[in-house]
Amino acid sequence: CGVKVDIKDPFFKVISRQKQLFTPTNLAAELAKNALDIIHASWKKGSPIRMLTITGINLTDENFYEQLSLFGEGSESRQKGEQIERTMDQVRKKYGSSSIGFAAVLDNDIGAYVRSYAEEDEKEE
């Protein structure tokens, strides 16, 4: 139901920020987007980071009932995302944790910059 981000600078000063999500999620893409929102709002671009920790907070059981949107926004894409991530988990279980991943983090040292939100909005239009 939420995401918490801890950022440590080179002088060992730590800031901690968290954000409650509108609906509970177990999708990596949704957690990453919200974590990046926190990072962009809380950290000066280009400033060095010594440590970055992203934590899921206010966890619920996967079978916990979810309040559906009156307009059914995104339920199909959410189900597809869950199915893809479950399949990826099965591949990782069989072949190892580094056997499959998201292409968005290729050629990226730490994978913190996935893609800009403006690029995502342009693709949807």
C-alpha positions as CSV (number, residue, x, y, z in Angstrom):
1,C,0.0,0.0,0.0
2,G,3.0,2.3,0.1
3,V,6.6,3.0,-0.9
4,K,9.4,4.3,1.3
5,V,12.7,5.7,0.0
6,D,15.9,6.2,2.0
7,I,18.7,8.2,0.4
8,K,22.2,8.5,1.9
9,D,24.6,11.2,0.6
10,P,28.4,10.9,0.6
11,F,28.5,12.6,4.1
12,F,26.2,9.9,5.5
13,K,23.2,12.2,5.9
14,V,20.1,10.2,5.3
15,I,16.7,11.4,4.2
16,S,13.6,9.2,4.3
17,R,10.4,9.8,2.4
18,Q,7.3,7.7,1.9
19,K,4.2,7.7,-0.2
20,Q,0.9,5.9,0.2
21,L,-0.4,4.4,-3.0
22,F,-4.0,4.8,-4.2
23,T,-4.5,1.0,-4.5
24,P,-2.3,-1.8,-3.2
25,T,0.1,-3.3,-5.8
26,N,2.7,-6.0,-6.3
27,L,3.7,-4.7,-9.7
28,A,7.4,-3.7,-10.0
29,A,6.6,-1.0,-12.6
30,E,4.1,0.7,-10.3
31,L,6.5,0.5,-7.3
32,A,9.4,1.8,-9.4
33,K,7.3,4.7,-10.7
34,N,6.3,5.8,-7.3
35,A,9.8,5.4,-5.9
36,L,11.2,7.6,-8.8
37,D,8.5,10.2,-8.0
38,I,9.8,10.4,-4.5
39,I,13.4,10.6,-5.6
40,H,12.7,13.3,-8.1
41,A,10.8,15.3,-5.6
42,S,13.3,14.9,-2.8
43,W,16.8,14.9,-4.3
44,K,18.6,17.4,-6.4
45,K,19.4,16.0,-9.9
46,G,23.1,15.3,-10.3
47,S,23.8,15.2,-6.6
48,P,25.8,12.0,-5.6
49,I,24.0,9.2,-3.8
50,R,25.9,6.8,-1.5
51,M,23.0,4.5,-0.8
52,L,19.5,4.2,-2.1
53,T,16.9,1.9,-0.4
54,I,13.4,1.3,-1.6
55,T,11.0,-0.5,0.7
56,G,7.4,-1.6,0.3
57,I,5.4,-0.5,3.4
58,N,1.9,-1.2,4.8
59,L,2.0,-4.7,3.2
60,T,-1.2,-6.7,2.7
61,D,-2.0,-10.3,1.8
62,E,-2.0,-10.9,-1.9
63,N,-5.6,-12.3,-1.6
64,F,-6.7,-9.2,0.2
65,Y,-9.8,-7.7,-1.4
66,E,-9.3,-4.5,-3.4
67,Q,-11.6,-1.6,-3.9
68,L,-12.3,-1.4,-7.6
69,S,-12.5,1.9,-9.5
70,L,-16.0,2.9,-10.5
71,F,-14.7,3.4,-14.0
72,G,-12.6,0.2,-14.2
73,E,-9.5,2.2,-15.1
74,G,-6.5,0.0,-15.9
75,S,-7.9,-3.3,-14.7
76,E,-7.0,-5.1,-17.9
77,S,-3.4,-3.7,-18.1
78,R,-3.0,-4.4,-14.4
79,Q,-4.0,-8.1,-14.9
80,K,-1.6,-8.4,-17.8
81,G,1.2,-6.9,-15.7
82,E,0.5,-9.3,-12.9
83,Q,0.5,-12.2,-15.3
84,I,3.8,-11.1,-16.8
85,E,5.5,-10.7,-13.4
86,R,4.2,-14.1,-12.3
87,T,5.7,-15.7,-15.4
88,M,9.0,-13.8,-14.8
89,D,9.0,-15.1,-11.2
90,Q,8.6,-18.7,-12.5
91,V,11.5,-18.2,-14.9
92,R,13.7,-16.8,-12.1
93,K,12.8,-19.7,-9.8
94,K,13.8,-22.2,-12.4
95,Y,16.9,-20.5,-14.0
96,G,18.1,-18.1,-11.3
97,S,17.4,-14.6,-10.2
98,S,19.4,-12.9,-13.0
99,S,17.9,-15.0,-15.8
100,I,15.2,-12.5,-16.8
101,G,14.6,-8.8,-16.2
102,F,13.0,-5.6,-17.6
103,A,14.7,-4.2,-20.7
104,A,14.2,-0.7,-19.4
105,V,17.2,-1.1,-17.0
106,L,19.7,-2.3,-19.6
107,D,22.8,-0.1,-20.1
108,N,22.2,1.5,-16.8
109,D,24.6,1.2,-13.9
110,I,22.0,1.2,-11.1
111,G,18.8,1.2,-13.0
112,A,17.5,4.3,-11.3
113,Y,16.5,6.1,-14.5
114,V,14.0,3.9,-16.3
115,R,12.6,6.4,-18.7
116,S,11.0,9.8,-18.4
117,Y,7.4,10.2,-17.7
118,A,7.1,12.5,-20.8
119,E,8.3,9.6,-23.0
120,E,5.6,7.3,-21.5
121,D,2.9,9.9,-22.1
122,E,4.0,10.3,-25.7
123,K,3.8,6.6,-26.3
124,E,0.3,6.4,-24.9
125,E,-1.0,9.1,-27.2
